[in-house]
Amino acid sequence: MYTDDNGRRWHGPHAFNQSAIRMNAPDRVGVYQILYTGGTAQQVAYIGIATGDTIRGRLLKHASGTGNRHLARLGDPTKFAFVY
């Protein structure tokens, strides 16, 4: 479990790659975060709300570089994780 700065508990973190997303991301709507894990502490890089698509669907789009041009420019995906 990941706990954010406001004390909210999230499922994860899970690796930010298509395989981990398929295995761990829920097939439902909701809120998710992409965390930068390359530093000394995890930092929120992106907060998303899946409404017209599922969390899994949105994360798969992000991981493939589509769906959000800002996420496509994050850099090395191995330095990121997702929570929901």
MDTraj code that builds the backbone (N, CA, C; nanometers):
import mdtraj as md
import numpy as np

residues = "MET TYR THR ASP ASP ASN GLY ARG ARG TRP HIS GLY PRO HIS ALA PHE ASN GLN SER ALA ILE ARG MET ASN ALA PRO ASP ARG VAL GLY VAL TYR GLN ILE LEU TYR THR GLY GLY THR ALA GLN GLN VAL ALA TYR ILE GLY ILE ALA THR GLY ASP THR ILE ARG GLY ARG LEU LEU LYS HIS ALA SER GLY THR GLY ASN ARG HIS LEU ALA ARG LEU GLY ASP PRO THR LYS PHE ALA PHE VAL TYR".split()
xyz = np.array([
    [0.0829, -0.1191, 0.0000],
    [0.0000, 0.0000, 0.0000],
    [0.0871, 0.1253, 0.0000],
    [0.0426, 0.2216, -0.0740],
    [0.1075, 0.3526, -0.0792],
    [0.0176, 0.4502, -0.0063],
    [0.0756, 0.5311, 0.0814],
    [0.0010, 0.6342, 0.1533],
    [0.0532, 0.7692, 0.1072],
    [-0.0391, 0.8546, 0.0596],
    [0.0037, 0.9859, 0.0117],
    [0.0226, 1.0833, 0.1276],
    [0.0597, 1.2060, 0.0953],
    [0.0877, 1.3065, 0.1975],
    [-0.0348, 1.3449, 0.2802],
    [-0.1541, 1.3134, 0.2296],
    [-0.2769, 1.3448, 0.3022],
    [-0.3314, 1.2254, 0.3790],
    [-0.2561, 1.1170, 0.3861],
    [-0.2959, 0.9998, 0.4622],
    [-0.3877, 0.9046, 0.3875],
    [-0.4135, 0.9301, 0.2598],
    [-0.4987, 0.8403, 0.1816],
    [-0.4175, 0.7192, 0.1382],
    [-0.4799, 0.6023, 0.1438],
    [-0.4120, 0.4781, 0.1069],
    [-0.4486, 0.4391, -0.0354],
    [-0.3484, 0.3992, -0.1121],
    [-0.3635, 0.3609, -0.2523],
    [-0.3109, 0.2193, -0.2705],
    [-0.3655, 0.1464, -0.3672],
    [-0.3132, 0.0148, -0.4032],
    [-0.1867, 0.0348, -0.4858],
    [-0.0818, -0.0364, -0.4525],
    [0.0432, -0.0253, -0.5250],
    [0.1525, 0.0230, -0.4326],
    [0.2626, 0.0623, -0.4834],
    [0.2922, 0.0924, -0.6230],
    [0.3237, -0.0329, -0.7044],
    [0.2926, -0.0219, -0.8325],
    [0.3212, -0.1260, -0.9304],
    [0.4076, -0.0636, -1.0395],
    [0.4888, -0.1467, -1.1030],
    [0.5758, -0.0980, -1.2111],
    [0.4922, -0.0347, -1.3217],
    [0.5463, 0.0681, -1.3828],
    [0.4767, 0.1391, -1.4901],
    [0.5183, 0.0800, -1.6246],
    [0.4681, -0.0396, -1.6517],
    [0.4894, -0.1036, -1.7813],
    [0.3630, -0.1808, -1.8175],
    [0.3479, -0.2154, -1.9431],
    [0.2230, -0.2751, -1.9898],
    [0.1927, -0.4075, -1.9221],
    [0.2913, -0.4884, -1.8964],
    [0.2687, -0.6167, -1.8310],
    [0.2140, -0.5983, -1.6889],
    [0.2774, -0.5123, -1.6111],
    [0.2325, -0.4872, -1.4735],
    [0.0950, -0.4210, -1.4716],
    [0.0698, -0.3343, -1.5686],
    [-0.0614, -0.2688, -1.5753],
    [-0.1699, -0.3729, -1.6032],
    [-0.1459, -0.4612, -1.6989],
    [-0.2449, -0.5651, -1.7306],
    [-0.2733, -0.6548, -1.6106],
    [-0.1695, -0.6834, -1.5326],
    [-0.1848, -0.7732, -1.4176],
    [-0.2452, -0.7048, -1.2955],
    [-0.2187, -0.5757, -1.2753],
    [-0.2522, -0.5116, -1.1477],
    [-0.3554, -0.4001, -1.1527],
    [-0.3711, -0.3345, -1.2657],
    [-0.4642, -0.2210, -1.2713],
    [-0.6078, -0.2713, -1.2821],
    [-0.6997, -0.2083, -1.2103],
    [-0.8389, -0.2537, -1.2142],
    [-0.9085, -0.2149, -1.3446],
    [-1.0020, -0.2970, -1.3812],
    [-1.0806, -0.2738, -1.5021],
    [-1.2096, -0.2002, -1.4630],
    [-1.1914, -0.0815, -1.4059],
    [-1.3045, 0.0023, -1.3620],
    [-1.2621, 0.1475, -1.3672],
    [-1.3570, 0.2358, -1.3543],
    [-1.3262, 0.3787, -1.3518],
    [-1.2721, 0.4164, -1.2145],
    [-1.2051, 0.5302, -1.2067],
    [-1.1525, 0.5759, -1.0789],
    [-1.0331, 0.6679, -1.0955],
    [-0.9665, 0.6925, -0.9843],
    [-0.8526, 0.7842, -0.9792],
    [-0.7240, 0.7023, -0.9678],
    [-0.6195, 0.7498, -1.0331],
    [-0.4893, 0.6831, -1.0268],
    [-0.3806, 0.7897, -1.0258],
    [-0.2619, 0.7484, -0.9856],
    [-0.1471, 0.8379, -0.9863],
    [-0.0288, 0.7664, -1.0498],
    [0.0558, 0.8426, -1.1148],
    [0.1828, 0.7915, -1.1633],
    [0.2895, 0.8596, -1.0794],
    [0.3737, 0.7782, -1.0176],
    [0.4748, 0.8264, -0.9247],
    [0.6131, 0.8197, -0.9871],
    [0.6935, 0.9212, -0.9618],
    [0.8344, 0.9176, -0.9988],
    [0.9083, 0.8494, -0.8849],
    [0.9777, 0.7418, -0.9156],
    [1.0473, 0.6638, -0.8131],
    [1.1982, 0.6704, -0.8273],
    [1.2477, 0.7566, -0.9148],
    [1.3910, 0.7633, -0.9428],
    [1.4720, 0.8459, -0.8449],
    [1.4082, 0.9104, -0.7527],
    [1.4806, 0.9933, -0.6558],
    [1.4901, 0.9264, -0.5208],
    [1.5138, 1.0054, -0.4186],
    [1.5248, 0.9511, -0.2831],
    [1.3888, 0.9208, -0.2231],
    [1.2843, 0.9867, -0.2725],
    [1.1479, 0.9616, -0.2256],
    [1.0537, 0.9618, -0.3456],
    [0.9455, 0.8868, -0.3352],
    [0.8467, 0.8846, -0.4432],
    [0.7756, 1.0190, -0.4505],
    [0.7572, 1.0684, -0.5739],
    [0.6893, 1.1951, -0.5953],
    [0.5796, 1.1755, -0.6979],
    [0.4672, 1.2419, -0.6780],
    [0.3571, 1.2333, -0.7734],
    [0.3970, 1.3069, -0.9007],
    [0.3927, 1.2353, -1.0127],
    [0.4241, 1.2952, -1.1426],
    [0.2974, 1.3294, -1.2185],
    [0.1895, 1.2556, -1.1928],
    [0.0652, 1.2748, -1.2682],
    [-0.0499, 1.2161, -1.1890],
    [-0.1622, 1.2854, -1.1876],
    [-0.2859, 1.2335, -1.1285],
    [-0.3884, 1.2260, -1.2393],
    [-0.4496, 1.1100, -1.2541],
    [-0.5477, 1.0919, -1.3600],
    [-0.6807, 1.0432, -1.3068],
    [-0.7852, 1.0743, -1.3802],
    [-0.9193, 1.0278, -1.3475],
    [-0.9724, 0.9542, -1.4697],
    [-0.9984, 0.8271, -1.4528],
    [-1.0521, 0.7465, -1.5625],
    [-1.2043, 0.7486, -1.5523],
    [-1.2691, 0.8161, -1.6463],
    [-1.4149, 0.8222, -1.6457],
    [-1.4739, 0.7608, -1.7723],
    [-1.4203, 0.7946, -1.8887],
    [-1.4707, 0.7387, -2.0137],
    [-1.4030, 0.6083, -2.0496],
    [-1.3000, 0.5727, -1.9768],
    [-1.2230, 0.4515, -1.9959],
    [-1.1918, 0.3982, -1.8562],
    [-1.1395, 0.2778, -1.8475],
    [-1.1040, 0.2204, -1.7180],
    [-0.9643, 0.2677, -1.6768],
    [-0.9313, 0.2467, -1.5510],
    [-0.7968, 0.2784, -1.5039],
    [-0.6957, 0.1984, -1.5849],
    [-0.7223, 0.0706, -1.6064],
    [-0.6318, -0.0131, -1.6855],
    [-0.6164, 0.0423, -1.8272],
    [-0.7271, 0.0777, -1.8886],
    [-0.7225, 0.1308, -2.0247],
    [-0.6430, 0.2593, -2.0346],
    [-0.6649, 0.3506, -1.9405],
    [-0.5911, 0.4788, -1.9424],
    [-0.4423, 0.4553, -1.9198],
    [-0.4081, 0.3699, -1.8228],
    [-0.2672, 0.3449, -1.7946],
    [-0.1978, 0.2764, -1.9118],
    [-0.2659, 0.1848, -1.9788],
    [-0.2074, 0.1205, -2.0965],
    [-0.1804, 0.2230, -2.2063],
    [-0.2716, 0.3177, -2.2228],
    [-0.2486, 0.4241, -2.3208],
    [-0.1283, 0.5093, -2.2809],
    [-0.1197, 0.5448, -2.1528],
    [-0.0066, 0.6245, -2.1059],
    [0.1255, 0.5501, -2.1273],
    [0.1267, 0.4220, -2.0945],
    [0.2499, 0.3433, -2.1055],
    [0.2941, 0.3252, -2.2503],
    [0.1985, 0.3311, -2.3431],
    [0.2348, 0.3168, -2.4847],
    [0.2644, 0.4511, -2.5499],
    [0.2550, 0.5599, -2.4719],
    [0.2883, 0.6925, -2.5242],
    [0.1726, 0.7616, -2.5937],
    [0.0513, 0.7103, -2.5770],
    [-0.0658, 0.7757, -2.6344],
    [-0.1583, 0.8184, -2.5213],
    [-0.2545, 0.9013, -2.5534],
    [-0.3523, 0.9403, -2.4530],
    [-0.3142, 1.0634, -2.3728],
    [-0.1865, 1.0974, -2.3687],
    [-0.1432, 1.2170, -2.2967],
    [-0.0012, 1.2496, -2.3390],
    [0.0154, 1.3556, -2.4130],
    [0.1481, 1.3879, -2.4656],
    [0.2479, 1.4240, -2.3566],
    [0.2007, 1.4770, -2.2433],
    [0.2916, 1.5121, -2.1345],
    [0.3522, 1.3866, -2.0717],
    [0.2710, 1.2831, -2.0551],
    [0.3240, 1.1585, -1.9998],
    [0.4203, 1.0908, -2.0957],
    [0.3990, 1.1063, -2.2235],
    [0.4881, 1.0453, -2.3219],
    [0.6290, 1.1038, -2.3113],
    [0.6424, 1.2212, -2.2509],
    [0.7732, 1.2869, -2.2378],
    [0.8349, 1.2707, -2.0989],
    [0.7805, 1.1832, -2.0164],
    [0.8333, 1.1692, -1.8811],
    [0.9760, 1.1175, -1.8769],
    [1.0144, 1.0381, -1.9740],
    [1.1507, 0.9843, -1.9731],
    [1.1498, 0.8346, -1.9493],
    [1.2455, 0.7871, -1.8750],
    [1.2660, 0.6449, -1.8501],
    [1.1495, 0.5854, -1.7706],
    [1.0660, 0.4994, -1.8322],
    [0.9493, 0.4452, -1.7618],
    [0.9859, 0.3556, -1.6441],
    [1.1091, 0.3060, -1.6380],
    [1.1467, 0.2213, -1.5240],
    [1.1599, 0.3021, -1.3955],
    [1.1606, 0.4351, -1.4074],
    [1.1700, 0.5215, -1.2891],
    [1.0323, 0.5664, -1.2409],
    [0.9277, 0.5010, -1.2919],
    [0.7912, 0.5376, -1.2551],
    [0.7126, 0.4163, -1.2093],
    [0.6095, 0.4423, -1.1326],
    [0.5191, 0.3378, -1.0840],
    [0.3783, 0.3971, -1.0848],
    [0.2781, 0.3110, -1.0714],
    [0.1419, 0.3617, -1.0630],
    [0.0736, 0.3081, -0.9387],
    [-0.0220, 0.3858, -0.8907],
    [-0.1080, 0.3469, -0.7786],
    [-0.2505, 0.3840, -0.8167],
    [-0.3458, 0.3193, -0.7527],
    [-0.4875, 0.3524, -0.7772],
    [-0.5657, 0.3377, -0.6492],
])
top = md.Topology()
chain = top.add_chain()
for i, resn in enumerate(residues, 1):
    res = top.add_residue(resn, chain, resSeq=i)
    for name in ("N", "CA", "C"):
        top.add_atom(name, md.element.get_by_symbol(name[0]), res)
traj = md.Trajectory(xyz[None], top)
